Amino acid sequence: MAIIQPVAGELEPHPDVALVERVRAGDVAAYDALVRKYERQIFRISQHITQNREDAEDVVQDAFLKAYEKLDQFQGNSKFYTWLVRIAVNESLMRLRKRRTGKMVSIDEDITTDEGSVPRDLADWAPDPEQNYGQAELAEILRKTIQGLPQGFRIVFVLRDVEGLSTEETAETLGLSIPAVKSRLLRARLQLRERLSRYFHRRKTGKGASSKEKSPEETIPAKAGVEKQ
């Protein structure tokens, strides 16, 4: 049985370490505690990747089952949550591959619009969207916009900006370099801002106010991509 080592840079072991050790000793209730602690976060991540509630629910079940079966492989070099997220991301991507058809395009290619590539210098929103929209509507607009991001950008954005993983944890989870994570996060943020700026501009000017109005995720055609495993 592997001995869990403290996470690098931490003076005291993470509280999850004690739970993991109890599970290894045969305490199933300790694993239930880990499931209750992280199942919501894992579901959110899985749903952002698969964009399907049923698939996300299945991923949560599969991820926790696989983590339990492979718990002896957890060395403690990273946080248990980071290790669990890596499993969930892989399970989500496998489900996408099973159902996806059509040509795959590199995730690092620029996203093109009618005016060309996504610009890096973007104008500020005016007025502040919060002045014109309620929190619930803003949350739904943002959710749909995130769904429209290319897969590789979306996963990085969700792990860093939605779930709060560090750059290093995101890189470790996805098997990417830290510069690659920073690059994809920047591109995701730029695309989100561009899409939302156009969406709010159309709403302000009354364009597309009919039922044919495009949602934020349709503003810029997204190219599909697959993460390297």
C-alpha positions as a printed Julia matrix, in Angstrom:
229×3 Matrix{Float64}:
   0.0    0.0     0.0
   1.35   3.4    -0.98
   2.16   5.86    1.78
   0.63   9.29    1.24
   3.23  12.05    1.25
   2.4   15.66    2.16
   1.61  17.88   -0.82
   4.67  19.89   -1.83
   4.67  23.33   -0.23
   2.17  22.43    2.49
   3.34  22.36    6.13
   0.4   20.25    7.3
  -1.37  17.4     5.47
  -4.63  18.31    3.72
  -7.72  17.18    5.7
  -8.58  14.8     2.85
  -5.44  12.79    3.61
  -6.93  11.55    6.89
 -10.13  10.54    5.1
  -8.19   8.69    2.41
  -6.21   6.82    5.04
  -9.43   5.82    6.8
 -10.87   4.53    3.51
  -7.75   2.47    2.95
  -8.23   1.03    6.41
 -11.7   -0.15    5.43
 -13.86   2.77    6.6
 -16.42   3.11    3.79
 -18.16   5.97    5.61
 -15.0    8.05    5.13
 -15.34   7.67    1.37
 -18.98   8.71    1.59
 -17.7   11.9     3.23
 -15.37  12.53    0.28
 -18.24  11.91   -2.16
 -20.52  14.35   -0.36
 -17.72  16.9    -0.21
 -16.9   16.91   -3.92
 -19.82  15.45   -5.89
 -21.29  18.87   -6.76
 -17.99  20.22   -8.05
 -17.35  17.07  -10.09
 -20.86  17.24  -11.54
 -20.41  20.88  -12.58
 -17.09  20.14  -14.27
 -18.49  17.09  -16.03
 -21.57  18.95  -17.24
 -19.47  21.8   -18.6
 -17.4   19.3   -20.59
 -20.12  16.89  -21.79
 -22.87  19.55  -22.0
 -25.32  16.8   -21.13
 -26.87  16.28  -17.69
 -27.29  12.51  -17.97
 -23.72  12.06  -19.17
 -22.49  14.28  -16.34
 -24.39  12.21  -13.77
 -22.85   9.03  -15.2
 -19.39  10.6   -15.13
 -19.78  11.47  -11.45
 -20.65   7.86  -10.65
 -17.85   6.45  -12.8
 -15.26   8.91  -11.5
 -15.93   8.2    -7.84
 -16.04   4.45   -8.48
 -12.76   4.52  -10.38
 -11.14   6.71   -7.71
 -12.22   4.23   -5.05
 -10.87   1.28   -7.03
  -7.56   3.03   -7.68
  -7.16   4.67   -4.28
  -3.94   2.74   -3.66
  -2.45   4.62   -6.63
  -3.03   7.99   -4.96
   0.41   9.04   -3.72
  -0.51  12.36   -2.12
   1.8   14.33   -4.42
  -1.25  16.42   -5.31
  -4.5   17.14   -3.49
  -7.11  14.37   -3.57
  -9.53  16.78   -5.26
  -7.04  17.52   -8.06
  -6.52  13.77   -8.56
 -10.29  13.21   -8.61
 -10.84  16.04  -11.11
  -8.27  14.47  -13.43
 -10.24  11.21  -13.39
 -13.53  13.03  -14.02
 -12.09  15.06  -16.91
 -10.78  11.89  -18.56
 -14.13  10.13  -18.1
 -15.95  13.16  -19.57
 -13.66  13.3   -22.59
 -14.13   9.57  -23.21
 -17.89  10.07  -23.3
 -17.49  12.93  -25.76
 -15.35  10.79  -28.05
 -17.95   8.03  -28.04
 -20.71  10.3   -29.25
 -18.8   12.81  -31.35
 -18.71  12.58  -35.12
 -17.14  14.76  -37.76
 -13.72  16.26  -38.3
 -11.57  17.17  -35.32
  -9.8   20.49  -35.39
  -6.78  21.47  -33.33
  -7.81  23.28  -30.18
  -4.97  25.77  -30.6
  -6.19  27.13  -33.93
  -7.6   30.64  -33.88
 -11.36  31.03  -33.79
 -12.45  32.95  -36.87
 -15.34  35.37  -37.19
 -16.77  37.34  -40.09
 -14.19  40.03  -39.25
 -11.27  37.61  -38.9
  -9.6   36.08  -35.85
 -10.7   36.85  -32.32
  -9.09  40.22  -31.48
  -6.82  40.59  -28.43
  -7.69  44.24  -27.85
 -11.36  44.41  -26.94
 -13.47  47.39  -26.01
 -14.88  47.69  -22.51
 -18.54  46.88  -21.96
 -20.68  49.98  -21.68
 -22.89  50.19  -19.81
 -22.13  47.62  -17.12
 -24.28  44.54  -17.93
 -25.28  44.29  -14.26
 -27.13  47.57  -14.66
 -29.49  46.05  -17.21
 -29.78  42.39  -16.29
 -30.68  40.47  -13.16
 -28.25  38.06  -11.57
 -30.22  34.99  -12.69
 -30.32  36.16  -16.31
 -26.62  37.02  -16.25
 -25.82  33.57  -14.86
 -27.79  31.88  -17.64
 -26.18  34.06  -20.32
 -22.72  33.25  -18.96
 -23.5   29.53  -18.75
 -24.58  29.41  -22.38
 -21.57  31.44  -23.45
 -19.17  29.11  -21.66
 -20.83  26.15  -23.38
 -20.03  27.75  -26.74
 -16.27  27.83  -26.12
 -14.09  25.26  -27.89
 -13.65  22.21  -25.7
 -10.01  22.71  -24.71
 -10.53  26.37  -23.79
 -13.77  25.56  -21.95
 -12.17  22.89  -19.75
  -9.29  25.15  -18.74
 -11.65  28.07  -18.05
 -13.98  25.94  -15.92
 -11.17  24.45  -13.84
  -9.39  27.79  -13.28
 -12.11  30.44  -13.2
 -15.21  28.47  -12.17
 -13.84  25.78   -9.86
 -10.85  27.77   -8.63
  -8.01  25.34   -9.29
  -4.58  26.94   -9.46
  -2.67  27.14  -12.74
  -0.36  24.38  -11.5
  -3.28  22.12  -10.48
  -5.02  22.7   -13.81
  -1.83  21.85  -15.7
  -1.36  18.68  -13.67
  -4.99  17.65  -14.09
  -4.97  18.05  -17.87
  -1.4   16.94  -18.51
  -0.49  20.34  -19.97
   2.41  22.68  -19.39
   1.82  25.78  -17.26
   2.39  28.11  -20.27
  -0.2   26.11  -22.25
  -2.76  26.52  -19.46
  -2.09  30.27  -19.26
  -2.38  30.61  -23.03
  -5.67  28.71  -23.24
  -7.09  30.56  -20.27
  -6.28  33.9   -21.87
  -7.85  32.85  -25.17
 -10.95  31.56  -23.34
 -11.34  34.82  -21.44
 -10.9   36.88  -24.61
 -13.46  34.83  -26.5
 -15.93  35.04  -23.65
 -15.56  38.8   -23.47
 -15.94  39.16  -27.23
 -19.03  36.97  -27.37
 -20.67  38.68  -24.4
 -19.82  42.15  -25.7
 -21.53  41.38  -29.01
 -24.51  39.79  -27.29
 -25.09  42.75  -24.95
 -24.57  45.19  -27.83
 -27.29  43.45  -29.86
 -29.63  43.5   -26.87
 -28.95  47.19  -26.27
 -29.53  48.22  -29.89
 -32.57  45.97  -30.26
 -31.01  43.84  -32.98
 -32.08  40.24  -32.92
 -34.77  40.92  -30.35
 -37.07  38.49  -32.12
 -37.17  34.76  -31.49
 -34.4   34.4   -34.09
 -31.9   36.22  -31.84
 -28.66  34.32  -31.54
 -27.55  33.16  -28.14
 -24.05  34.1   -26.9
 -22.54  30.73  -27.76
 -23.57  31.24  -31.39
 -21.84  34.6   -31.7
 -18.48  33.15  -32.76
 -18.38  29.74  -34.47
 -16.47  27.39  -32.2
 -14.1   24.78  -33.52
 -14.09  21.46  -31.74
 -10.92  20.12  -30.22
  -9.73  17.18  -28.2
  -7.34  17.31  -25.26
  -4.16  15.3   -25.44
  -4.19  12.48  -22.94
